[in-house]
């Protein structure tokens, strides 16, 4: 009200009328305060036409300055964090300097109705509930149970026999050649076959264990990727909403300037188009945020519409490891490479087993025959399998195993090369994102904030056209969104590196 009375005093002075400072307080904002226009020359014989025109011009100029100050400075300051510094960019967007990252000003704390979504809790829940991991765990248990089975001998065969002379009468006990007997037969594989089968089963179980580790790393990587994308989309939505609020205030000022004759109508239409464009951008972003939440819930084995909460702000820290160290870690720790090595070992043992199959198995049989009053008969028999189909069976088994071994070796070499290539690609992506993040955080966004504040001040006094102001607004918010995008890409690249090297590169703590 003091500001309102001050301007009433100024307008009354310019109009050479006494100002009623004791008037009742108005309930409408200063924009709706009626402005007394200077009277015509005949009703003021003591004033010259030049003085009257000068008073009207001054009144309009002061009104424009007043409205512009209320329209721009107050709303933009309201977007700021309460702890504002004295530098010009911080008065408009304080997160540029005072926050960890120049994201939207409303991201410092989640809304009361939306709890925080911590990455560590999300990963822990995924490791407990993910169906793929449970499936591989059960498969690993089954492979372990298979080991003693492969090491065991084939089941023996128990046989009963009846020998009778003729079919007209029962001759056991009457004829010496008649009798009732039983026998037990056991197949014994050639020495070394059972040992190789057991070793193959152990190697297969170890392969499954490495597959479980690789799937665990893949799941963690997917959770981190989706988490960073969800953070980007939710923060980008808030930045676009803040940009829309600034444009709405700009539209109000532009309409006011047009109403007093200092603006043009096309600027009003341009501001409205920019606001509509933001609404157009928000629609697919909201859809993408919902899609990502559904993917996270799918990994957690939860309903797709299950509420998740709001991701915490992603930290940023420089990569402290070089490319050669990353490749060395991958060669030592990567479960994918270890699984490929075990595949070579398994196929090598299968080749040895196929060579053993060229040798016959044995069969040992013992039995006894009861003859009644005659002496019982005992028998011991040793049999040998004849590799009758050696060319079509055993030799082809050897060729098959040899080809599989050669394929496993080539697959390992290719996988090792691909691993190095992917590490190099993601390392370069992470370093590029790191450099861009620092550039946006330390230079581009502070400079864009200064440029916007300068445009706001100059536009309020008519020194800058509307397109320049619109361009500066668009530049600042676009840079802030690109900062978020690069931060998300940095996390995605680092998450991929963690999967490839089976080591931790970034954590929730950081700069």
Secondary structure by P-SEA (a helix, b strand, c coil): caaaaaaaaaaaaaacccccccccccccccccccccccccccccccccaaaaaaaaaaaaaaaaaaaaaaccaaaaaaacccccccccccccccccccccccccccccccccccccccaaaaaaaaaaccaaaaaaaaaaaaaaaaccccccccbbbbbbbccccccccccccccccbbbbcbbbbbbcccaaaaaaaaaaaaaaaaaaaaaaaaaaaaaaaaaaaaaaaaaaaaaaaaaaaaaaaaaaaaaaaaaaaaaccccaaaaaaaaaaaaaaaaaaaaaaaaaaaaaaaaaaaaccccccccccccbbbbbcccccaaaaaaaaacccaaaaaaaaaaaaaaaaaaaaaaacbbbbbbbbbcccccccbbbbbbbbbbbbcccccccaaaaaaaaaaaaaaaaaaaaaaaaaaaaaaaaaaaaaaaaaaaaaaaaccaaaaaaaaaaaaaaaaaaccccaaaaaaaaaaaaaaaaaaaaaaaaaaaaaaaaaaaacccccccccc
